[in-house]
Amino acid sequence: KQEVTQIPAALSVPEGENLVLNCSFTDSAIYNLQWFRQDPGKGLTSLLLIQSSQREQTSGRLNASLDKSSGRSTLYIAASQPGDSATYLCAVPEGGGATNKLIFGTGTLLAVQP
Amino acid sequence: DTAVSQTPKYLVTQMGNDKSIKCEQNLGHDTMYWYKQDSKKFLKIMFSYNNKELIINETVPNRFSPKSPDKAHLNLHINSLELGDSAVYFCASSPTPGQKFAEAFFGQGTRLTVV
């Protein structure tokens, strides 16, 4: 059964710092991994989808890496801004991806201090 | 132009009532989902439909009944609401599962409060 863990649970950094969020999953047979952002009281915004055959995926100041064999993904945020403050969630499809039933981590609550 | 939209955004109702949440996607996706986010912010799937056919039903009480009139719509009807049903319900859609590029998109959520 797929389990997804995110560390740390919460993170507070000063503006301008580079930071890394971690995501671990127990079953490495995944089709892809998706990173989401959730603002308080809001929905989930898809940030990046990294396919199983990819090692990295970039979007602006965000860079996601994937190491399937070790069951890990990282989300790197460069030059953090107060507007980056949100909860970041990673998710993988269970059972490889046959149903796209996403298994979510518990999230990392990021606060970027101005 | 919202990709996945659900209504209402907020819903406050008394125990025992029946309520519905509607969801529509304009992404042309074949698959739609309902997820529940509990008070601890943990997200868990409830249902999934592919081309109007139910493919996932995650041991949800049968008071919850999803209905998909067409590929672009997936509604959630809840009978005899209980206090424990209070949560945020998210609708989502994705291309047909089993593809590496099958990215899921979520709606803004419906915050249900049962009093």
Interface residues (C-beta under 8 A of the other chain):
Chain A: Y31 N32 Q34 F36 G41 K42 G43 L44 T45 S46 L49 Q51 S52 S53 T87 L89 A91 P93 G97 A98 T99 N100 K101 L102 F104 T106 G107
Chain B: T31 Y33 Y35 K40 K41 F42 L43 K44 I45 S48 I55 I56 F90 A92 S94 P97 G98 Q99 K100 F101 A102 E103 A104 F105 F106 G107 Q108 G109 R111
